Amino acid sequence: MKLVKLFDAQRKLDEHITRKKGLEGQDLFAKKILALLVELGELANEWRGFKFWSNNQEPRTRHVEPDIEHFDKTREARWKESNPLLEEYVDCLHFILSIGLELGIDEVADELEFKKHYFLSSNTTLSCFIGLNYDIANLYYQRDDEDNVYLYESIFSEVISLGEMLGFTWEQVEEAYFQKNAVNHERQTNGY
């Protein structure tokens, strides 16, 4: 797992957004924390495993829709397929990397040992989601503490563990991350 290239890609995206939106000098930490919590909720929504009231608790891993862009160019019908669960997971990864940049974690990314980090409560996907929400909120309140590197490392490890629980390989995650990163750059260029 090469985190340095992910941090580098995220830094470039963050700089692009900051420049494009005129956010230079603004403290975006709290907004990034909330964005990560929201994306984690969207990921849980695609996972569906907590929806005890629904007959459909299977993760949403396949979505098919018309490829309008291709049709507009060729007048030939084509379909686009996506994995909503993986897309939401990668959105979480974008924000966890961005938060790491805010904390200066990227400077020691080579040295950090991101391992499976199962906390006592995180032996199920459900408890992993709950534990992550708790730890991310704690990171907000402990931003300036000396232990924030350890807490960040724990959160990142738990995010990696969650991805494995959801059935993703690191290769799938990395590929999807770079695809979404390119989309995010394009969105900024086109006035998103």
N, C-alpha and C positions, 0 to 999 in steps of 0.2 A: 504494500500500500504506500504509494508515493504521495504524501500530503502536500509537499512543497509545490508541485505543479497545480494542485487544486487551489491552494492559497494564492498563488501567483495569478491564476485565472480570475479568482474572486476579487483580488485587489484591482485588477484592470477594470472589471465590471463596476466595482464600487467607485473607482475614480471617474469612470465614464458617467455614471449616474450623478455623482456629486457635481461634476463640471456642467453637465447638461441641465441639471435642475437648480444650479446656483446655490448649492448647499455647503460651500467651502466654509470651514470654521464652525459649523453647527455640530452639536453633540447629538448623534443619532442613536446612541446606545439603547435608550428606553424604547424607541420605536422599533429597533431591530429585535429586541427581546419580545415585544408584543407581536411583531410579525412572525417570529419563530413559533410562538404559542398558537397563533392563528393557523399557521401552516400545519402544525402538529395536529390541531383539531380537524383540519381538512383531510389530513392523512388518516386519522382515526375514522372519519366519515366514510372514506373510500374502503377502509378495512372492514367496517361494518360489524365486527365481532362483538361489540357491546350492545347491539340493537336487539335486545331480548324480546321486544314487542313485534319484531318483523320475522316473517317466514324466510326472508332472504338475508342471511348473515354471511354470505360468501363475499370475499374481497372482490372489488371491481378491478380486474386486471386486463380487461379488453373492452375497448370502445372503438366502434367503427362509424365513420361519418364520411359524407361526400368530400372529395378533394376539389374544392371550388377553384382553387388557384390553377390546378391542372386543367379543369374543365374550361375555365376562361381562356386559357391559351390554346387548347386543342379542340374544344367542343366534344371531347370524348369523356365519357363517364369513368371515373376512377374513385377508389375508396382509400381513405387514410385510416390506419389502425394505430391505436395508442394504448398505453397501459396507465390508466389514471392513478393507480396505487403507486407505481414507480415515479410518476411525474410529481405527485405530492411529496413523496419521500425526498426527491431531489430538490424540491423547493425548500424543504427543511434544511437540507445540506447547504444550500446557498446561504441561508441565514446563519447557520451555526459557524460557517467559515467566516462570514462577514463580522460576526460578533468576535471571533478569534482575532481578526485583524484589529478591531477596536481595542482589544485587550493587549495587543502586541504579541500574541501567541505565535504568529507566523515566524517570528524571529527565532523561536526555539522548536519549530515544527519538526526538524530533523531529529531532535533529541527526545521528543515526547514518545512515550510508549502507549499508543492507543490499542488497548486490548479489550477483550470481552470483559465487561465490568458489570457483573450481575449483583445488584444490591439485594439485600435479603428479600425485599418486596417484589423484585423484578424477575420472577421466574416464569411469568406468563406475559403474553403480548399485552393484555389488559393492564397488568401491574407496571409494565414498562412504560406505557403511555402515561399512566398516573404519576409514576416516579419522575419521568422526564419533565412533566409540567411543574412539579414541586421543585426540582433541581434548577430548572431554568428561572423560575421566580426567585429562588435563592441567589442565583448568580446576579440578578438585577440588584438585589440588596447588598451583595458582598462584592460589588465591582471593585472597590478599592482595597479589599482585604488582601493580605499576603497570600492567602490560600486560594485565590481565584484561579490560578493556573491549574491547581489540582482539581478544583470543582469543574472548570471548563473541560479538562481532560476526562473527568468522569462522565460528564454530559456527552461529550463526543463519543466516548466508548459506548455509552448506552444507546446513542443514535445508531452506531454501527451494529450493535447487538440487535436493535429493533429491526434494522434492515435484513439481518440474517433470519430473524424470526418470521419476517414477512416473505422470506424465500428468495431474496436477492443475492446475487454474487457481487463481489466488489467490482468485477469487470463490468457487469450490467450497470451498476451505480455510476461508475466513472464515465462510461459511454453516455449515459442519459444526462449526467451532470454537464458534460461538455456540449451536448446538443442543446440543452435548455439555456446554458450560458450564452451560446450563440444567438438563440432566440431573444434573450434578454437584451443583448447588445443591439440587435436589430430593432427591437421595440423602442429603445431609447433614441436610436437614430431616426426612427419614423414618428417620433412625438407621442409615445405611449404615456 
